[in-house]
Amino acid sequence: MAPRDLTVPDLTGTRAVLTGGSDGIGLRIATRLAAAGADLVLPVRNVRKGEAAVATIRATVPGAAVTLHPMDLASLESVAAFGETLLRDGRPVHLLVNNAGVMTPPARQTTVDGFELQLGTNHLGHVALVSHLLPLLRAGRARVTSQVSVAAARGRIRWDDLQWERTYDGMAAYRQSKIALGLFALELGRRSTAAGWGLTSTLTHPGVAPTSLLSARTELGRSDDTRAVRAIRWLSARGILVGTPETAALPALYAATSPDARDGRMYAPSGPGHLGGAPAEQRLYPTLRSEDEARRVWDVSEQFVRETFTVV
């Protein structure tokens, strides 16, 4: 049986940007990157929560190099401001992990820019982030790792109603947001190869583990933990089928740091149903295999975020 851990290579001198690093799986990824010597940049929506995360990281990794910045993926203005901060600093970015996300608000919500919340946060916010950081990513010959989901194995891009304005299905909208992010990430790798940007773009998903995604989130209109997250906690505590936040962080760590991780591949837990277990390469979901669909997602996303992918 494969070990449920991995050795993160020495990341001294590596600048890593991680979204969603203030709790759950993201906090575990952040701690492991810091422990490997990365110069870690954490853009966070909730600064107080981010400060608590930095304290947790430094309690585990004394002397960890961690910098906190405010950024809300649900605001294109906020993403642009964070990008400008890093561009002014001018230091190359070697790793970008697009990990943050929201899941299944009971009623349709929108970002400050008017996008359906899950599409806007999980996908378009990360598209804008990659666009703003592209000069620094290119300078660092970066690896960009995008976190999708087991939910992306099914569903589709709802081209006739991308913003779920006619009807709303929270889980279907979540699937769409993760499929869109995955297609964008694969197209990023192809365009990097064609244009000589020097980037490597990998996909990953964490399987299933107890996190805050399905917990009570008043800002999402969810006052109580879902039955799903209660079941996941019960299974995780007993080592049945699903993972823990620690093991669920491993696929992203592998995809982001392993010298064996390859462009255009997806890495995930290797257990039954890819719900838990040691990280390994997984075949791309059928929803992610169409290059025509990926190009269409890329073009529409550029229009939505009002950014084009150019390198000065």
Disulfide bonds with the S-S distance in Angstrom:
none
